[in-house]
Amino acid sequence: MLKPLLIGLFLSLVAFESFAAAAATTAAPAAKDATKDAAKDPAKAPAKKNAVQTLEWTDLLPPEDLAKMEALPEVSHEGGEGPSNGLKQQMTGTDPSNQDPSSQAWSEVLQSANVRGELNGKKVKIPGFIVPIEYDEAQNISAFFLVPYFGACIHVPPPPPNQIIFVTNAKGLKADMIYNPFWIEGTLTTDTMSHDLANSAYSLKADTISEYVYE
């Protein structure tokens, strides 16, 4: 069904690098507990000077949003003008009756701009695909939306705002690079960005941008 596919797109971009590190065998019990907590949730990892946290896209979701996404109902393929109409109604919440709980659930998830405040100002590294927003004089991409799957905002509807990151300070990116995933490293903030293509609930000033390689 489409529900597992869409959730899969949100929850797994290709393959993600695990952020958790194994606890030292000689560490005290309290240190081991802290390491386990960090493995479960990188956002709660102990702060280290110049430390860069590797995030998965689900790490951007507040617990309540993640729970809603996992509980999404199956998509109906029925509609007034064919299967695609019913799908569109449920994904956008535009069901004319506006009474369908399934449509409301999809709408809440796909329009959520809820963020995790503890990530504000943290140095992070996250993989994703590029959706160009601004270009410099040499027609290099200077600002873009980072999204968890290819084609978002262009060929298919955008993810929720809290699954989109507005990235600035990009250098050396050409328009034909949008087909490949990249690692983006920099300072993440909870500043929002509104654009005709989509809205983002996070922003990031890039320090480094590199081609995605499974590690």
N, C-alpha and C positions, 0 to 999 in steps of 0.2 A: 504494500500500500504506500501511498505517498507520504503519510506521516513519518514512518521510519526513515524514508529517503531524505526528507527535509531536515529532520532532527540530525540525521547523519551528516548533512552538509554543515550544520551549525556546530556540531559537537566534534567532528573530526575533519580536519583540512587534509590531506595526504597523511603523513605520519608525523606525530609531534615528538619533540625531544622531551624526555622526562626531566623535570626540574629537581625532583627529590634526590638527595644524596644519602647514602647509607650511614647509619649512626656508627661512630667509632666504637670498637669493641671494649675499649677501656673507659668510655664515657660514663658519667654518673647517671643514675636512673632518670633524674630530672632532665638532663641534657638529651637523653634518648627520647623522652616524651616530647620535648620541643622539636626534635628532628622529625618525629613521626607526624606532628601537627603540620610542620612545614611541608612535608611530602604530600599531605592531603590537600593543603591549601598554600601555594607559594606566596599568596598575598600576605599571609600571616607569618612568613619566615622571619627569623631574627634579623634586624637591620645590621648590615656590614658596610664599612666605608667603601664607596665605589662599587658595591655589589650590584650586579645586574640580574634581575629575576627573569627566568624564562617562563612565559605564560602560555597557556592554552586559551582558546577563545571562551571556553566555559568559565575561566577564571574571571572574566569581565562581568559575569552575571551575578547579581545578588542572589542569595539562596532562594528567595521567594520566586524570582523569575525563572531560575533553573527548574524549580519544582513545577511551575506552570507549564514550561516547555515539555518536560517529561510526561506531563499528564494530558497533553493535547489529544483531543478526540480524533477519530479517523475522519479523513476528508471524504465528503460526499461527492460523487461524480455525476450527480443529477442537477439539472438546471433548466431554465426556460428555453435556452437556445442550444443546449447540448451539454456534454460533460464538462467542458472547460468553463462554462458559465457558473455551474455550481461550485467548482473549485475556486474561481475568482471571488465569488461572494464570500466563501468561508475564509479565504486568506486576507481579504481586505475589510471584512466586516460590513459589506455594502448590501447585505441581504435586505430587500425592501421591507420585509416584515420587521426586521430589527429585533426579533424576539428569539432567534435561534441561539441557544446557549453555545452551540459549537462555533458559530460565527463569532460570537462575543469572545470566546476563549482564544481563537486565532487572532482576532483583532488586538486583544490585550498583549499577547506575546509579540506580535510583529510591529507594534507601535511603541513598545516600552523603551523609555530613555532612562530607566533606573540604573544607577551606577554603584560601584563599590568605592566609597569615599576613601578607604584606606590605601587605594592605589594611586591617589593623587600625588604627583610629584616624585613618583618612584622611577628608578632606572629599570627599564624592562627590555625584553627581547621577545618578539612574537612573529610568527610566520603568516603570510597571507598573500592575496593577489591585489594588484594595483588598478585603481580606477582613476585615471587622470582628471584633475580639476583645473590646474593652472600650468602654464608653460612660460619659460623665459624667452629672451629674444632669439636664442639659438634653437628654439622649439624643443628644448629638453623639458621633461616633466619637473616642475618645481614644487608642486603640491598635489596630493592625491588622497583618495579614500582608500584605506586598507580594509579589505573584506576577507571573510574566511573561505570563499569559494569563487571559482572563475565565473565571470559573466554577470555577477551581482551588480545591480543598478543600471546595467546596459541591456543584456539579453533576457534577464529574468528580474523579478521584483527584488528590491533591496532587502537585506536582513534588517532586524530591529536596530534602532539607533544605538543601543548598547552593544551591538555586534559590528559596529563600524567605527574606525578610527581615522580622524583627519590628520594627515601627516604633512608637516612642512619641513623646510630645509633639505629637500631632496636635491641630489646632484648627480648628473651623468646618466639620467634615465631617459631612454628614447621611447617613443610611442609604441614601437613594435615589441617592447619588453613586457607588455601587459599580459602576455599569454603564459608567463612563467611565474611561479611563486618566489617570494623573497623573504629573507629575514630582515626585520626592521628593528633597530636598537636605538633607544633614546629615552627621553623623559616623558612619561605619560601624565596627562592631566585630565581632569573631568570637565574641561572647557568644551562647550558644544559648538557645532558648526552646521549651518543650514545652507543647502544648495538645491538647485532644481533637480538634481539626480537623487539626492537622499539627504537625510539628516544624521549627524553623528553625535553620540553622547560623550565620546572621548576624543582627545587630541594628543598628538605626539610630535615633539621636535626631534627629528632624526639625527643621530650621531653617525651611524653607519648603516648602509644598506648593502646587503650581499645576497647573491643567488641562494635560494633554498637548497640545502643538501641535507639529506637524512643523516643524522649523527648517532 
